[in-house]
Amino acid sequence: MLIQIENWFRGLWGFIVGEPVLFILVMGLLIAVNSVVTEIITYWLARIGGRTLVERFSRWLRVDMRHFDRAESMFTRWGVRLVLFGRILPGVRTLVSVPAGMTHMNFGLFFGASFGGAYVWNTLLVAVGYLLGFKMTLFGISIL
């Protein structure tokens, strides 16, 4: 039975790899799921622990609380849109779940916006990587 399941997954993976668009969509999905899992953990830690937990770990992570204060004020102003588009912006993508948890944003809205932003961003990155393929060179030497 286990061998049949393994053969089925191999056949499915072979089909996916052979179809460029499907490959890009599936890889974007897998990477987005991985990304959102860590964001969910951060969201719940910030929601349960509150500001005291965030302040305690901010010193350990060497992050200034003024950045969190600014992110919190931006989150209060923009809400779900900040989560959705924040998943695309470097630097913001890692912090966006903290103010969402601290302000007790609805988890369903957070999950949907976070997953949507992560899926779009990661699918675009996979597509660019797929389209560039082995054509990236550094001083005439292929680097991919």
PLY file of the C-alpha trace (Angstrom):
ply
format ascii 1.0
element vertex 144
property float x
property float y
property float z
element edge 143
property int vertex1
property int vertex2
end_header
0.00 0.00 0.00
2.78 2.42 0.95
4.62 1.70 -2.30
1.46 2.47 -4.29
1.08 5.83 -2.53
4.74 6.61 -3.14
4.38 5.77 -6.83
1.25 7.92 -7.03
3.12 10.92 -5.55
6.03 10.36 -7.95
3.64 10.32 -10.88
1.86 13.43 -9.64
5.17 15.26 -9.11
6.34 14.23 -12.59
3.14 15.64 -14.06
3.46 18.89 -12.12
7.10 19.38 -13.13
6.17 18.79 -16.77
3.54 21.55 -16.73
5.23 24.95 -16.18
2.14 26.89 -15.09
0.98 24.16 -12.74
4.51 23.87 -11.34
4.64 27.60 -10.60
1.20 27.58 -8.96
1.87 24.50 -6.82
5.31 25.66 -5.70
3.89 29.11 -4.82
1.21 27.32 -2.78
3.69 25.12 -0.91
5.99 28.02 -0.07
3.04 30.21 0.99
1.74 27.49 3.33
5.18 27.21 4.91
5.38 30.98 5.31
1.91 31.34 6.82
2.51 28.58 9.39
5.28 30.63 11.02
3.14 33.76 10.84
0.28 31.96 12.62
2.62 31.00 15.46
3.83 34.60 15.77
0.24 35.90 15.63
-0.92 33.67 18.48
2.15 34.39 20.61
1.51 38.12 20.24
-2.22 37.69 20.84
-1.86 35.56 23.98
1.27 37.17 25.39
0.31 40.74 24.58
2.59 43.71 24.73
4.65 42.42 27.67
5.76 39.34 25.75
6.55 41.43 22.67
8.61 43.85 24.77
10.49 41.01 26.43
11.44 39.38 23.12
12.15 42.69 21.39
15.19 43.16 23.61
16.34 39.60 22.90
15.88 40.10 19.15
17.44 43.57 19.31
14.40 45.25 17.81
13.48 48.75 18.94
9.96 48.99 20.37
9.47 52.22 18.41
9.29 50.06 15.29
6.52 48.01 16.90
4.74 51.18 17.98
4.86 52.50 14.44
3.73 49.16 13.01
0.87 49.07 15.52
-0.29 52.56 14.56
-0.06 51.65 10.86
-2.00 48.48 11.57
-4.73 50.40 13.37
-5.04 52.66 10.36
-4.77 50.11 7.53
-5.85 46.82 9.18
-6.35 43.91 6.79
-4.80 45.81 3.88
-1.52 46.11 5.81
-1.48 42.34 6.39
-2.25 41.61 2.73
0.24 44.03 1.19
2.69 43.80 4.09
3.41 40.19 3.14
4.97 41.55 -0.06
7.20 44.22 1.52
10.60 43.17 2.88
10.99 43.92 6.58
7.26 44.41 7.07
6.46 40.82 6.16
8.13 39.47 9.30
6.54 42.00 11.68
2.99 42.21 10.37
1.69 39.31 12.45
2.81 40.92 15.73
0.52 43.98 15.64
-2.25 41.81 14.21
-2.02 39.55 17.24
-1.57 42.38 19.72
-4.69 44.17 18.48
-6.70 40.92 18.49
-7.48 41.02 14.78
-10.01 38.39 13.71
-7.97 35.24 13.02
-9.92 34.35 9.88
-9.25 37.77 8.35
-5.60 37.57 9.37
-5.19 34.09 7.91
-6.92 34.97 4.64
-5.00 38.19 4.12
-1.68 36.69 5.17
-2.11 33.63 2.97
-3.30 35.70 0.01
-0.34 38.07 0.18
2.15 35.25 0.71
0.71 33.21 -2.17
0.85 36.09 -4.64
4.38 37.11 -3.62
5.84 33.59 -3.58
4.17 32.61 -6.84
5.69 35.68 -8.49
9.12 34.79 -7.13
8.84 31.18 -8.35
7.66 32.40 -11.76
10.60 34.78 -12.11
13.00 32.02 -11.07
11.41 29.60 -13.51
11.53 32.07 -16.38
15.16 32.98 -15.71
16.11 29.34 -15.39
19.80 28.77 -15.95
20.21 32.03 -17.81
21.58 33.97 -14.83
25.30 34.46 -15.14
27.96 36.21 -13.13
31.04 37.18 -15.12
30.06 34.75 -17.87
29.61 31.80 -15.48
26.15 30.34 -14.85
25.24 30.91 -11.21
22.00 28.93 -11.17
0 1
1 2
2 3
3 4
4 5
5 6
6 7
7 8
8 9
9 10
10 11
11 12
12 13
13 14
14 15
15 16
16 17
17 18
18 19
19 20
20 21
21 22
22 23
23 24
24 25
25 26
26 27
27 28
28 29
29 30
30 31
31 32
32 33
33 34
34 35
35 36
36 37
37 38
38 39
39 40
40 41
41 42
42 43
43 44
44 45
45 46
46 47
47 48
48 49
49 50
50 51
51 52
52 53
53 54
54 55
55 56
56 57
57 58
58 59
59 60
60 61
61 62
62 63
63 64
64 65
65 66
66 67
67 68
68 69
69 70
70 71
71 72
72 73
73 74
74 75
75 76
76 77
77 78
78 79
79 80
80 81
81 82
82 83
83 84
84 85
85 86
86 87
87 88
88 89
89 90
90 91
91 92
92 93
93 94
94 95
95 96
96 97
97 98
98 99
99 100
100 101
101 102
102 103
103 104
104 105
105 106
106 107
107 108
108 109
109 110
110 111
111 112
112 113
113 114
114 115
115 116
116 117
117 118
118 119
119 120
120 121
121 122
122 123
123 124
124 125
125 126
126 127
127 128
128 129
129 130
130 131
131 132
132 133
133 134
134 135
135 136
136 137
137 138
138 139
139 140
140 141
141 142
142 143
